[in-house]
């Protein structure tokens, strides 16, 4: 029983450590792992990003896509147009040192 409690405690502490290490979008941007693209979505700045970074990019873009689709429908414009307008604002509001994509597709530090 004592071993079980020790193992359970260890598993819980490891689980909580993993949760504590979960990367937020702001942290990923500040660390130069992701940047704002010209289409209103985010992308990993480096090739072959860590799984955690790729998961963050995917979930962020999925959420944005839903918002963009709703805005496009309500305003009778394309999802792409909403993304481009959003991108301009997101890139303009990016913090110094964060990556933004130029219109030529290159990553630039703001």
C-alpha distances in whole Angstrom, upper triangle without the diagonal:
4,5,5,6,9,10,10,12,14,15,16,18,20,21,22,24,26,27,28,30,32,35,38,42,43,41,42,45,45,44,46,44,46,49,51,54,57,56,54,50,48,48,46,48,47,47,44,42,38,36,35,39,40,38,39,43,42,40,43,46,45,45,48,50,49,50,53,54,54,56,59,59,60,62,64,63,61,57,59,61,58,56,59,60,56,56,59,57,54,56,58,55,53,52,54,52,51,52,54,56,60,62,63,59,58,55,57,55,56
4,5,5,6,9,10,11,12,14,15,17,18,20,21,22,24,26,27,29,31,34,37,40,42,39,40,44,43,42,45,43,45,48,50,53,56,56,53,50,48,47,45,47,46,46,43,41,37,35,34,38,39,37,38,42,42,40,43,46,45,45,48,50,49,50,53,54,54,56,59,59,60,62,64,63,61,57,59,61,58,56,59,59,56,55,58,56,53,55,57,54,52,51,52,50,49,50,53,55,59,61,62,58,57,54,55,53,55
4,5,5,6,8,10,10,12,14,15,16,18,20,21,22,24,25,27,29,32,35,39,40,38,38,42,42,40,43,40,42,46,48,51,54,53,51,48,45,44,42,45,43,43,40,38,34,33,32,35,37,35,36,40,39,38,41,44,43,43,46,48,47,49,52,52,53,55,57,58,59,61,62,61,59,56,56,59,56,54,57,58,54,54,56,55,51,53,55,52,50,49,50,49,47,48,51,53,56,59,59,55,54,52,53,51,53
4,5,5,6,8,10,10,12,14,15,16,18,20,21,22,24,26,27,31,33,37,39,36,37,41,41,39,42,39,41,44,47,49,52,51,49,46,43,43,41,43,42,42,39,37,33,31,30,34,35,33,34,38,37,36,38,41,40,40,44,45,44,46,49,50,50,52,54,55,56,58,60,59,57,53,54,56,54,52,54,55,52,51,54,53,49,51,53,51,48,48,49,48,46,47,49,51,55,57,58,54,53,50,52,50,52
4,5,5,6,9,10,10,12,14,15,16,18,20,21,22,24,26,30,32,36,37,35,36,39,39,38,41,38,40,44,46,48,52,51,48,45,43,42,41,43,42,42,39,37,33,31,30,33,35,33,34,37,37,35,38,41,40,39,43,44,44,45,48,49,49,51,53,54,55,57,59,58,56,52,54,56,53,51,54,54,51,50,53,52,48,50,52,49,47,46,48,46,45,46,48,50,54,57,57,53,53,50,51,49,50
4,5,5,6,9,10,11,12,14,15,16,18,20,21,22,25,28,31,35,36,33,34,38,37,36,39,37,39,42,44,47,50,50,47,44,42,41,39,41,40,40,37,35,31,30,28,32,34,32,33,36,36,35,37,40,39,39,42,44,44,45,48,49,49,51,54,54,55,57,59,58,56,52,53,55,53,50,53,54,50,50,52,51,47,49,51,48,46,44,46,44,43,44,47,49,53,55,56,52,51,48,49,47,48
4,5,5,6,8,10,10,12,14,15,16,18,20,21,23,26,29,33,34,32,32,36,36,34,37,35,36,40,42,45,48,47,45,42,39,38,36,39,38,38,34,32,28,27,26,29,31,29,30,34,34,32,35,38,37,37,40,42,42,43,46,47,47,49,51,52,53,55,57,56,53,50,51,53,50,48,51,52,48,47,50,49,45,47,49,46,44,43,45,43,41,42,45,47,50,53,53,49,48,46,47,45,47
4,5,5,6,9,10,10,12,14,15,16,18,20,21,25,28,31,33,30,31,35,35,33,36,34,35,39,41,43,47,46,43,40,38,37,36,38,37,37,34,32,28,26,25,29,30,28,29,32,32,30,33,36,35,35,38,40,39,41,43,44,44,47,49,49,50,53,54,53,51,48,49,51,48,46,49,50,46,46,49,47,44,45,48,45,43,42,44,42,40,42,44,46,49,52,52,49,48,45,46,45,46
4,5,5,6,9,10,10,12,14,15,16,18,20,24,26,30,31,29,30,34,33,32,35,33,35,38,40,43,46,45,43,40,37,37,35,37,37,37,34,32,28,26,25,28,30,28,28,32,32,30,33,36,35,35,38,40,39,41,43,44,45,47,49,50,50,53,54,53,51,48,49,51,48,46,48,49,45,45,48,46,42,44,46,43,41,40,42,40,39,40,43,45,49,51,52,48,47,44,45,43,44
4,5,5,6,9,10,10,12,14,15,16,19,22,25,29,30,27,28,32,31,30,32,30,32,36,38,41,44,44,42,38,36,35,33,35,34,34,31,29,25,24,22,26,28,26,27,30,31,29,31,34,34,34,37,39,39,40,43,44,44,46,48,49,50,52,54,53,51,47,47,50,47,45,47,48,44,44,46,45,41,43,45,42,40,39,40,38,37,38,41,43,46,49,49,46,45,42,43,41,42
4,5,5,6,9,10,11,12,14,15,17,20,23,27,28,26,27,30,30,29,31,29,31,34,36,39,42,41,39,36,33,33,31,33,32,32,29,27,23,22,20,24,25,23,24,28,28,26,29,32,31,31,34,36,36,37,40,41,41,43,45,46,47,49,51,50,48,44,45,47,44,42,45,46,42,41,44,43,39,41,43,40,38,38,39,37,36,37,39,41,45,47,47,44,43,40,41,40,41
4,5,5,6,8,10,11,12,14,16,19,22,25,27,25,26,29,29,28,31,29,30,33,35,38,41,40,38,35,32,32,31,33,33,33,30,27,24,22,20,24,25,23,23,27,27,25,27,31,30,30,33,35,34,35,38,39,40,42,44,45,45,48,49,48,46,43,44,46,43,41,43,44,40,40,43,41,38,39,42,39,37,36,38,36,35,36,38,40,44,46,47,43,43,40,41,39,40
4,5,5,6,9,10,10,12,14,18,21,24,25,23,24,27,27,26,29,27,29,32,34,37,41,40,37,34,32,31,30,32,31,32,29,26,23,22,19,23,25,23,23,27,27,26,27,31,30,30,33,35,35,36,39,40,40,42,44,45,46,48,50,49,47,43,44,46,43,41,43,44,40,39,42,40,37,38,40,37,35,34,36,34,33,34,37,39,43,45,46,42,41,38,39,37,38
4,5,5,6,9,10,11,13,16,19,23,24,21,22,26,25,24,27,24,26,30,32,35,38,38,36,32,30,29,27,29,28,29,26,23,19,18,17,20,22,20,21,24,25,24,26,29,28,29,31,33,33,35,37,38,39,41,43,44,45,47,48,47,45,41,42,44,41,39,41,42,38,38,40,39,35,36,39,36,34,33,34,32,31,32,35,37,40,43,43,40,39,36,37,35,37
4,5,5,6,9,10,11,15,17,21,22,20,21,25,25,24,26,24,25,28,31,33,37,36,33,30,28,27,26,28,28,28,25,23,19,17,15,19,20,18,19,22,22,21,23,26,26,26,28,30,30,32,34,35,36,38,40,41,42,44,45,44,42,38,39,41,39,36,39,40,36,36,38,37,33,35,37,35,32,32,34,32,30,31,34,35,39,41,42,39,38,35,36,35,36
4,5,5,6,9,10,14,16,20,21,19,20,23,23,22,25,23,25,28,30,33,36,35,33,30,27,27,26,28,28,29,27,23,20,19,16,19,21,19,19,22,23,21,23,26,26,25,28,30,30,31,34,35,35,37,39,40,41,43,45,44,42,38,39,41,38,36,38,39,35,35,37,35,32,34,36,33,31,30,32,30,29,30,33,35,39,41,42,38,38,34,35,34,34
4,5,5,6,9,12,15,18,19,17,18,21,21,20,23,21,23,26,29,31,35,35,32,29,26,26,24,26,26,27,24,21,18,17,14,17,20,18,18,21,23,21,22,26,26,26,28,31,31,32,34,36,36,38,40,41,42,44,45,44,42,38,39,41,38,35,38,38,34,34,36,35,31,32,34,32,29,28,30,28,27,28,31,33,37,39,40,37,35,32,33,31,32
4,5,5,6,10,13,16,18,16,16,20,20,18,21,19,20,24,26,29,32,32,29,26,23,23,21,23,23,24,21,18,15,14,11,14,16,14,15,18,19,18,20,23,23,23,25,28,28,29,31,33,34,35,37,39,40,41,43,41,39,35,36,38,35,33,35,36,32,31,34,33,29,30,33,30,28,27,29,27,25,26,29,31,34,37,37,34,33,30,31,30,31
4,5,5,9,11,15,16,14,15,19,19,18,21,19,20,23,25,28,31,30,28,25,22,22,21,24,24,25,23,19,16,15,12,14,17,14,14,17,18,16,18,21,21,21,23,26,26,26,29,31,31,32,35,36,37,39,40,39,37,33,34,36,33,31,33,34,30,30,32,31,27,29,31,28,26,26,28,27,24,26,28,30,34,36,37,34,33,30,31,29,30
4,6,8,10,14,15,13,14,18,17,17,20,18,20,23,25,28,31,31,28,25,23,23,21,23,24,25,23,20,17,16,13,15,18,16,15,18,20,18,19,22,23,22,24,27,27,28,30,32,32,33,36,37,38,39,41,40,38,34,35,37,34,31,34,34,30,30,32,30,27,28,30,27,25,24,26,25,23,25,27,30,33,36,37,34,32,29,30,28,28
4,6,9,13,13,11,12,15,15,14,17,15,17,20,22,25,29,29,26,23,20,20,18,20,20,22,20,16,13,13,10,12,15,14,13,16,18,17,17,21,22,21,23,26,27,27,29,31,32,33,35,37,38,39,41,39,37,33,33,35,33,30,32,32,29,28,30,29,25,26,28,26,23,22,24,22,21,22,25,27,31,33,34,31,29,26,27,25,26
4,7,10,12,10,10,14,14,14,16,14,15,18,20,23,26,26,23,20,18,17,16,18,19,20,19,15,12,11,8,10,12,11,9,13,14,13,14,17,18,18,20,22,23,23,26,28,28,29,32,33,34,35,37,35,33,30,30,32,29,27,29,29,26,25,28,26,23,24,26,24,21,21,23,22,19,21,23,25,29,31,32,28,28,25,26,24,25
4,7,8,6,6,10,11,10,12,10,11,14,16,19,23,23,20,17,14,14,13,15,16,18,17,13,11,11,7,8,11,10,7,11,13,12,12,15,17,16,18,20,22,22,24,26,27,28,30,32,32,33,35,33,31,27,27,29,27,24,26,26,23,22,24,23,19,20,23,20,18,18,20,18,16,17,19,21,25,27,28,25,24,21,22,20,21
4,5,5,6,9,10,11,12,11,11,13,14,17,21,21,18,15,13,14,13,15,17,19,19,15,14,14,10,9,12,11,7,10,13,11,10,13,15,14,15,18,19,19,21,23,24,25,27,29,29,30,32,30,29,25,25,26,24,21,23,23,20,19,22,20,16,18,20,17,15,15,18,17,14,16,17,20,23,26,27,24,23,20,21,19,20
4,5,5,6,9,10,11,9,8,9,11,14,17,17,14,12,9,11,11,13,15,18,18,14,14,14,11,9,11,11,7,8,11,10,8,11,13,12,13,16,17,17,18,21,22,22,24,26,27,28,30,27,26,22,22,23,21,18,20,20,16,15,18,16,13,14,17,14,12,13,15,15,11,12,14,16,20,22,24,21,20,17,18,16,17
4,5,5,6,9,10,10,9,10,11,15,18,19,16,14,12,13,13,14,17,20,20,16,16,17,14,12,14,14,11,12,15,14,11,14,17,15,15,19,20,19,20,23,24,24,26,28,29,29,31,29,28,24,24,24,22,19,21,20,17,16,18,16,12,13,15,12,10,10,12,12,10,12,13,17,20,23,24,22,21,17,17,15,15
4,5,5,6,9,9,9,11,13,17,20,21,18,16,13,14,13,14,15,18,18,15,14,15,12,11,14,14,11,12,16,15,13,16,19,18,18,21,23,22,23,26,27,27,29,32,32,32,35,32,31,27,27,28,25,22,24,24,20,19,21,19,16,16,18,15,13,12,13,12,10,12,15,18,21,24,26,23,21,18,18,15,16
4,5,5,6,5,6,8,11,14,18,19,17,14,11,11,9,10,12,15,15,11,11,13,10,7,11,12,9,10,13,13,12,14,17,17,17,19,22,21,22,25,26,26,28,31,31,32,33,31,29,25,24,26,24,21,22,23,19,17,20,19,15,15,18,16,12,12,14,12,9,10,13,15,19,22,23,20,18,15,15,14,15
4,5,5,6,5,6,9,12,15,17,15,13,10,10,9,9,12,15,16,13,14,16,13,10,13,14,11,11,15,15,12,14,17,17,16,19,21,21,21,24,26,25,27,30,30,30,32,29,27,24,23,24,22,19,19,20,17,15,17,16,12,12,14,12,9,9,10,9,6,7,10,13,16,19,20,17,16,12,12,11,11
4,5,8,8,9,12,15,18,20,18,16,13,14,12,12,14,18,19,15,16,18,15,13,16,17,14,14,18,18,16,18,21,20,20,23,25,24,24,28,29,28,30,33,33,33,35,32,31,28,26,27,25,22,22,23,20,18,19,18,14,14,15,13,10,8,9,7,6,9,12,15,18,21,23,20,18,14,14,11,11
4,6,8,10,13,16,20,21,20,18,14,13,11,10,12,15,16,13,13,16,13,11,14,16,14,14,18,18,17,19,22,22,21,24,26,26,26,29,31,30,32,35,36,35,37,34,32,29,28,29,27,24,24,25,22,20,21,21,17,16,18,17,13,12,12,9,8,10,13,16,19,22,23,20,18,14,14,12,13
4,6,7,11,13,17,19,17,15,12,11,9,7,9,13,14,11,13,16,14,11,14,16,14,13,17,18,16,17,21,21,20,23,25,25,25,28,30,29,30,33,34,34,35,32,30,27,25,27,25,22,22,23,20,18,19,19,16,14,17,16,12,11,11,8,6,6,10,12,15,19,19,16,14,10,11,9,11
4,7,11,13,17,18,17,14,10,9,6,6,7,10,11,8,9,12,11,7,10,12,10,10,14,15,14,15,18,19,18,21,23,23,24,26,28,28,29,32,33,33,34,31,29,26,24,26,24,21,22,23,20,18,20,20,16,15,18,17,14,14,14,11,9,8,11,13,16,19,20,16,15,11,13,12,14
4,7,9,13,14,13,10,7,5,4,5,8,11,12,9,11,13,11,8,9,12,9,8,11,13,11,12,15,16,15,17,20,20,20,23,25,24,25,28,30,29,31,28,25,22,20,22,21,17,18,19,17,14,16,17,13,12,16,15,12,13,14,12,8,7,9,10,14,17,17,14,13,10,11,11,13
4,6,10,12,10,9,6,6,7,6,10,13,15,12,15,16,15,11,12,14,12,10,13,14,12,12,16,16,14,16,19,19,18,21,23,23,23,27,28,27,28,25,23,20,18,19,18,15,15,16,14,11,13,13,10,9,12,12,9,11,12,10,7,5,5,7,11,13,15,12,11,8,9,9,10
4,7,8,7,6,5,7,9,9,13,15,17,15,18,19,17,14,14,16,13,10,13,14,11,11,14,15,12,14,17,16,15,19,21,19,20,23,24,24,25,22,20,17,15,16,15,11,11,12,10,7,9,10,7,6,10,10,8,11,13,12,9,7,5,6,9,12,13,11,11,9,10,11,11
4,5,6,5,5,7,10,10,13,15,17,16,19,20,19,15,15,17,15,11,14,15,12,11,14,15,12,13,17,16,15,18,20,19,19,22,24,23,23,20,18,15,12,14,13,10,9,12,10,7,9,11,9,8,12,13,11,14,16,15,12,9,6,5,8,9,11,8,9,9,11,12,13
4,6,7,9,10,13,13,17,18,21,20,23,23,23,19,18,20,18,15,16,18,15,13,16,17,14,14,18,17,14,17,20,18,17,21,22,21,21,18,15,13,10,11,11,8,6,9,9,5,7,10,9,8,11,13,13,16,17,17,14,11,8,6,7,6,9,8,10,10,12,14,14
4,6,9,10,14,15,18,19,21,20,23,23,22,19,18,19,17,14,15,16,13,11,13,14,11,11,14,14,11,13,16,15,14,18,19,18,18,15,12,10,7,8,9,5,5,8,8,6,9,11,10,10,13,15,15,18,20,20,17,14,11,9,11,10,12,10,13,13,15,17,17
4,7,10,14,15,18,20,21,20,22,22,21,18,17,17,15,12,13,14,11,9,12,12,8,9,12,11,9,12,14,13,13,17,18,17,18,15,13,10,8,9,8,4,6,7,5,4,8,9,7,9,12,13,12,16,18,19,15,13,11,10,12,12,15,13,15,14,16,17,16
4,7,10,12,16,17,18,16,18,18,17,14,13,14,12,8,10,11,8,6,9,10,7,8,12,12,10,13,15,15,15,18,20,20,20,18,15,12,10,12,11,7,9,11,9,7,11,12,9,10,14,14,13,16,19,18,15,13,11,10,13,14,16,13,15,14,16,17,17
4,7,9,12,14,15,13,15,15,14,11,10,12,9,6,9,10,7,7,10,11,9,11,14,14,14,16,19,18,19,22,23,23,24,21,19,15,14,16,15,11,12,14,11,9,13,13,10,10,14,14,12,15,17,16,12,10,9,9,13,14,16,13,13,12,14,14,15
4,6,9,10,11,10,12,13,13,9,8,11,9,6,9,11,10,9,12,14,13,14,17,18,17,19,22,22,22,25,27,26,27,24,21,18,16,18,18,14,15,17,15,12,15,16,13,13,17,17,14,16,18,16,12,10,10,9,13,15,15,12,12,10,13,14,16
4,6,7,8,6,9,11,11,7,7,10,9,7,10,13,12,12,15,16,16,17,20,21,20,23,25,25,26,28,30,30,31,28,25,22,20,22,21,18,18,21,18,16,18,19,16,15,19,18,15,17,18,15,12,10,11,11,15,17,17,13,12,10,13,14,16
4,7,9,8,11,14,14,10,11,14,13,11,14,16,15,15,18,20,18,20,23,23,23,25,28,27,28,31,32,32,32,29,27,24,21,23,23,19,19,21,19,16,18,19,16,14,18,18,15,16,16,13,10,8,9,9,13,15,15,11,10,7,10,11,13
4,6,6,10,12,13,10,11,14,14,12,15,18,17,17,20,22,21,22,26,26,26,28,31,31,31,34,35,35,36,32,29,26,24,26,26,22,22,25,23,20,22,23,20,18,22,22,18,19,19,15,13,11,13,13,15,18,17,13,12,10,12,13,16
4,6,9,12,14,11,11,14,15,13,15,18,18,18,20,23,22,23,26,27,27,28,31,32,31,34,36,36,36,33,30,27,25,27,27,23,24,26,25,22,24,26,22,21,24,25,21,22,22,19,17,14,16,15,17,19,18,14,13,12,15,17,20
4,7,9,11,10,9,12,14,13,14,17,18,18,20,22,22,23,26,27,27,29,32,32,32,35,37,37,37,34,31,28,26,29,28,25,26,28,26,24,26,27,24,23,27,27,23,24,24,21,19,17,18,18,21,23,21,18,17,16,19,20,23
4,6,8,6,6,10,11,10,12,15,15,16,18,20,20,21,24,25,25,27,30,30,31,33,35,36,36,33,30,27,25,28,27,23,25,27,24,22,25,25,22,21,25,24,21,21,22,19,17,15,17,17,20,23,22,18,17,15,18,18,21
4,5,5,6,9,10,11,12,14,15,17,18,20,21,22,25,26,27,28,31,32,32,35,36,37,38,35,32,29,28,30,29,26,27,29,26,24,27,27,24,23,27,26,22,23,24,21,18,17,20,20,24,26,25,22,21,18,21,21,23
4,5,5,6,9,10,10,12,14,15,16,18,20,21,23,24,25,27,29,30,31,33,35,36,36,34,31,27,27,30,28,25,27,29,26,24,28,28,24,24,28,27,24,24,26,23,20,19,21,22,25,27,27,23,23,21,23,23,25
4,6,5,6,9,10,11,12,14,15,17,18,20,21,23,24,26,28,29,30,32,33,34,35,33,31,27,27,29,27,24,26,28,25,23,26,26,22,23,26,24,22,22,24,21,19,18,20,21,25,27,27,24,23,21,23,22,24
4,5,5,6,9,10,10,12,14,15,16,18,20,21,22,24,26,27,28,30,32,32,33,31,28,25,24,26,25,21,23,25,22,20,23,23,19,19,23,21,18,19,21,18,15,15,16,17,21,23,24,20,19,17,19,19,20
4,5,5,6,9,10,11,12,14,15,16,18,20,21,22,24,26,26,28,30,31,32,29,26,23,22,25,23,20,22,24,21,20,23,23,20,20,24,23,20,21,23,21,17,16,17,17,21,23,23,19,19,17,20,20,22
4,5,5,6,8,10,10,12,14,15,17,19,20,21,23,24,25,27,29,30,31,29,26,22,22,25,23,20,23,25,21,20,24,24,20,21,25,23,21,22,24,23,19,18,19,20,24,25,26,22,22,20,23,23,24
4,5,5,6,8,10,11,12,14,16,17,18,20,22,23,24,26,27,28,30,27,25,21,21,23,21,18,21,22,19,18,21,21,17,18,21,20,18,19,21,20,16,16,17,18,22,23,24,21,21,19,21,20,21
4,6,5,6,8,10,10,12,14,15,16,18,20,21,22,24,26,26,27,25,22,18,18,20,19,15,18,19,16,15,18,18,15,16,20,19,16,18,20,19,15,14,14,15,19,20,21,17,18,16,18,18,20
4,6,5,6,9,10,10,12,14,15,16,19,20,21,22,24,25,26,24,21,17,17,20,19,16,18,20,17,17,20,20,17,19,22,21,19,22,24,23,19,18,17,17,21,22,23,19,20,19,21,22,23
4,5,5,6,9,10,11,13,14,15,17,19,20,21,23,24,25,24,21,18,18,21,18,16,19,20,17,17,21,20,17,19,22,21,19,21,24,23,20,19,19,19,23,24,25,22,23,21,23,23,24
4,5,5,6,9,10,11,12,14,16,17,18,20,21,22,24,22,20,16,16,18,16,13,16,17,14,14,17,16,13,15,18,17,16,18,21,20,17,16,16,17,20,21,23,20,21,19,21,21,21
4,5,5,6,9,10,10,12,14,15,16,18,20,20,21,19,17,13,13,15,13,11,14,15,12,12,16,16,13,15,18,18,17,19,22,22,18,16,15,15,19,19,21,18,19,18,20,21,21
4,6,5,6,9,10,11,13,14,15,17,19,20,21,19,17,13,14,17,14,12,16,17,15,15,19,19,16,19,22,21,20,23,26,25,21,20,19,19,22,22,24,21,23,22,24,25,25
4,5,5,6,9,10,11,13,14,16,17,19,20,19,17,13,15,17,14,12,16,16,13,14,18,17,15,18,20,19,19,21,25,25,21,20,19,20,23,23,25,23,24,23,24,25,24
4,5,5,6,8,10,10,12,14,15,16,18,16,14,10,12,13,10,9,12,13,10,11,14,14,12,15,17,16,16,19,23,23,19,18,17,17,20,20,22,20,22,20,22,23,22
4,5,5,6,9,10,10,12,14,15,16,14,12,8,10,12,10,8,12,13,11,12,16,16,14,17,20,19,19,23,26,26,22,21,19,18,21,20,23,20,22,22,24,25,24
4,5,5,6,9,10,11,12,14,15,14,13,9,12,14,11,11,15,15,13,15,18,18,17,20,22,21,22,25,28,28,25,24,22,22,24,24,26,24,26,25,27,28,27
4,5,5,6,9,10,11,12,14,13,12,9,12,13,9,10,13,13,11,13,16,15,14,18,19,19,20,23,26,27,23,23,21,21,23,23,26,24,26,25,26,27,26
4,5,5,6,9,10,10,12,10,9,6,8,9,6,6,10,10,9,11,14,14,13,16,18,18,19,23,26,26,23,22,19,19,21,20,23,21,24,23,25,26,25
4,6,5,6,9,10,10,9,8,5,9,10,8,9,13,13,12,15,17,17,17,20,22,22,23,26,29,30,26,25,23,22,24,23,25,24,26,26,28,29,28
4,5,5,6,9,10,10,10,8,12,12,10,12,15,14,13,16,19,18,18,21,23,22,24,27,30,31,28,27,25,25,26,25,28,27,29,29,30,31,30
4,5,5,6,8,8,9,8,11,10,7,10,12,11,11,14,16,15,16,19,20,20,22,25,29,30,27,26,23,23,24,23,26,25,28,27,28,29,28
4,6,5,6,5,5,5,8,8,6,9,12,11,12,15,16,16,17,20,21,22,24,27,30,31,28,26,24,23,24,22,25,24,27,27,29,30,29
4,6,5,7,8,8,12,11,10,13,15,15,15,18,20,20,21,24,25,25,27,30,34,35,31,30,27,27,28,26,29,28,31,31,32,33,32
4,6,8,10,11,14,13,11,14,16,15,15,19,20,19,21,24,25,25,27,30,33,35,32,31,28,28,29,27,30,30,32,32,33,34,32
4,6,9,10,13,11,9,13,14,13,14,17,18,18,20,22,23,24,26,29,32,34,31,30,27,26,27,25,28,28,31,31,32,33,31
4,7,9,12,10,10,14,15,14,16,19,20,20,22,24,25,26,28,32,34,36,32,31,28,27,27,25,28,28,31,31,33,34,33
4,7,8,7,7,11,12,11,13,16,17,18,19,21,22,24,25,29,32,33,30,28,25,24,24,22,24,24,27,28,29,31,30
4,5,5,7,9,10,11,13,14,16,17,18,20,22,23,24,28,31,31,28,26,23,21,22,20,22,21,25,26,27,29,28
4,5,5,6,9,10,11,12,15,16,16,18,20,21,22,26,28,29,25,23,20,19,20,19,21,20,23,23,25,27,26
4,5,5,6,9,10,10,13,14,15,16,18,20,20,24,26,27,23,21,18,16,17,15,17,16,20,20,22,24,24
4,5,5,6,9,10,11,13,14,15,17,19,20,24,26,27,24,22,18,17,17,15,18,18,21,21,23,24,23
4,6,5,6,8,10,11,12,14,16,17,18,22,24,25,22,21,18,17,18,16,20,19,21,21,23,24,23
4,6,5,6,9,10,10,12,14,15,16,20,22,23,19,18,14,14,15,14,17,15,18,18,19,21,20
4,5,5,6,9,10,10,12,14,15,19,21,22,19,17,13,12,12,11,14,14,16,17,18,19,18
4,5,5,7,9,10,11,13,15,18,21,22,19,18,15,14,14,13,17,17,19,19,19,20,18
4,5,5,6,8,10,11,12,16,19,20,17,16,13,13,15,14,18,17,19,18,18,19,17
4,5,5,6,8,10,10,14,16,17,14,13,9,10,11,11,14,13,15,14,14,15,14
4,6,5,6,9,10,14,16,17,15,13,10,11,11,11,14,14,15,15,14,15,13
4,6,5,6,9,12,15,17,14,14,11,13,14,14,18,17,18,17,16,16,14
4,5,5,6,10,13,14,11,11,9,11,13,14,17,16,16,15,14,14,12
4,5,5,9,11,12,9,9,6,8,9,11,14,13,13,12,11,11,9
4,6,9,10,13,11,11,9,11,12,13,17,16,16,14,13,12,9
4,6,9,12,10,11,10,13,14,16,19,19,18,16,14,13,10
4,7,8,6,8,8,11,13,16,18,17,16,13,11,10,7
4,6,6,9,10,14,15,18,21,19,18,14,12,9,7
4,6,9,10,14,15,18,20,19,17,14,11,7,5
4,7,9,13,14,18,19,18,15,12,9,5,5
4,7,10,13,16,17,15,13,10,8,5,6
4,7,10,13,14,12,10,6,5,5,6
4,6,10,11,9,8,6,5,6,7
4,7,8,6,5,5,6,9,10
4,5,5,5,6,7,10,10
4,5,8,10,10,14,14
4,6,9,11,14,15
4,7,9,13,14
4,6,10,12
4,7,9
4,6
4
